[in-house]
Amino acid sequence: MLNRSHSKILIMTAVDAEQQAVLRGLDGYEGADVQLAGVGPASAAASTATADRNASAQRTSATNH
């Protein structure tokens, strides 16, 4: 079951300038996690998988405390 109180939108960007633009557009919204994925499909896939795994571990840790 999805616990919406701990849910975040994961946004992966290729480069720092793109990440900064997204963060400015979010204007302080805390429901998104904006991370760098790197350029190219392999880098993006690996970075996204790692970010998702880390987010899942944090959610699990938060619900167990």
C-alpha positions in Angstrom: 0.0 0.0 0.0 1.3 3.5 -0.9 1.8 5.7 2.1 1.2 9.2 0.6 2.6 11.0 3.6 6.0 9.7 2.7 5.7 9.6 -1.1 7.9 11.8 -3.3 8.2 12.3 -7.0 11.6 11.3 -8.3 12.8 13.6 -11.0 16.1 12.6 -12.7 18.0 15.2 -14.8 21.0 14.8 -17.1 23.1 17.8 -16.1 23.4 20.3 -13.2 21.9 23.2 -15.2 18.8 21.1 -15.9 18.5 20.1 -12.2 18.8 23.7 -11.1 16.1 24.8 -13.6 13.7 22.1 -12.3 14.4 23.1 -8.7 13.6 26.7 -9.5 10.4 25.6 -11.2 9.4 23.6 -8.2 9.8 26.8 -6.1 10.4 25.0 -2.8 7.9 22.2 -3.3 9.1 19.4 -1.0 7.2 16.6 -2.6 9.9 16.0 -5.2 13.4 14.6 -5.1 15.5 16.0 -8.0 18.7 14.1 -8.7 21.3 13.9 -11.4 21.2 10.9 -13.7 24.0 11.7 -16.0 24.0 11.7 -19.8 23.1 8.6 -21.8 20.7 5.8 -21.3 23.0 3.5 -19.3 24.0 6.2 -16.9 20.4 7.4 -16.5 19.2 3.8 -15.9 21.8 3.1 -13.3 21.4 6.4 -11.5 17.6 6.1 -11.4 17.7 2.5 -10.1 20.1 3.6 -7.4 18.0 6.6 -6.4 14.9 4.5 -6.3 16.5 1.8 -4.2 17.8 4.5 -1.8 14.4 6.1 -1.5 12.8 2.8 -0.9 15.2 2.0 1.9 14.6 5.5 3.5 10.8 4.9 3.4 11.2 1.5 5.0 13.4 2.9 7.7 11.0 5.8 8.4 8.0 3.4 8.7 9.9 1.1 11.1 10.7 3.9 13.6 
